[in-house]
Amino acid sequence: MADGLMRAGKVRTAASLYEIALRRASPLQRNAILVRQGLATYPHQRRVDLLGALEKLEGFGSHVFIGEGLATWHKTTPFLEDQRFVELAHKHASLLPIANWHWNLQTVLWALKRARGIIGDFVELGVFKGHTTIFAAEYLEFAAWDKRWHLYDTFEGIPDDQLDPGWAASNKATYSGTFSFEEVRDRFSAFPNIDVIKGRVPEVLEDSTPERIAFLHMDLNNSTAEIAALDALFDRLSPGGIIVFDDYGWATARAQHDAENQWFSQRGLEILALPTGQGLFIKPV
Ligand SMILES: C[S@@+](CC[C@H](N)C(=O)[O-])C[C@H]1O[C@@H](n2cnc3c(N)ncnc32)[C@H](O)[C@@H]1O
């Protein structure tokens, strides 16, 4: 019934029904309902297409997960069994215009936990409304960590001279004039060890960059700034330090993929492509 309401555009009522159904659901039913709940937070008609794809995949068997750009089935989804993960992902879902980002969040959490024992601070290049970092900072109770996290963004979208062809129009529509520095700074006010910094990459990195970096979340949606950031920051990444490239494998981000592959291969290094679209790199010790 709730699925029918989703199709009819009565998303709030559908979301309430999913909430009620969750209270009595078996573990398998719970997974299926949580995925639907995630689709219900997606403010696009596209949620109906994703719901249709979900139902088709459920015809193949159990354990189906679907979000924008990624579907899995017959696979364990450990994050759905983690109540804290589920609650925080749901709480912050509206900060990202993409449905069910759980697999991607899981990669970042894994990297952060590993990087805790590595010398250096954490850096995010490309913050938008702070979705990934606020989720992870709350999940990990980062305020108590002996690390700092530096978040850099223009807070005005991608500079015109850095827009890559192919997805310039959607990048402009999504990130120009849709969020502010003040809003994001306030979102992190409970974290004295997180700094929100306004400026353009790479220029802003000349003024303020940590000496050593343990974790870098690279998410600038353009190849010019990401390559310049690698030039500026790579030597500061500690041995064992981790880079998660958010856009690397998305077909729209092909310019980043190719430029980054070239940059790493020139140094005898390689990025691991993940099915989430992320690229993962761990600096050799
Ligand atoms: C995809 S969003 C980041 C999403 C964020 N990492 C998250 O997980 O929610 C890309 C961001 O990069 C920022 N950006 C792009 N080019 C930039 C540059 N050269 N300097 C600073 N920020 C930039 C945009 O303003 C936009 O907010």
The ligand as an ORCA input file, in Angstrom:
! r2SCAN-3c Opt
* xyz 0 1
  C      29.562     17.253     -4.703
  S      29.687     18.685     -3.738
  C      30.438     18.100     -2.247
  C      29.541     17.153     -1.469
  C      30.059     16.803     -0.087
  N      31.414     16.287     -0.111
  C      29.149     15.802      0.571
  O      29.572     14.661      0.764
  O      28.001     16.146      0.875
  C      30.966     19.553     -4.569
  C      31.347     20.851     -3.879
  O      32.614     21.270     -4.367
  C      32.660     22.679     -4.301
  N      33.755     23.124     -5.193
  C      33.933     22.805     -6.494
  N      35.069     23.355     -6.978
  C      35.636     24.022     -5.958
  C      36.840     24.760     -5.808
  N      37.683     24.949     -6.819
  N      37.132     25.269     -4.595
  C      36.312     25.081     -3.544
  N      35.145     24.395     -3.620
  C      34.803     23.872     -4.806
  C      31.268     23.108     -4.723
  O      30.989     24.398     -4.254
  C      30.395     22.008     -4.101
  O      29.882     22.423     -2.869
*
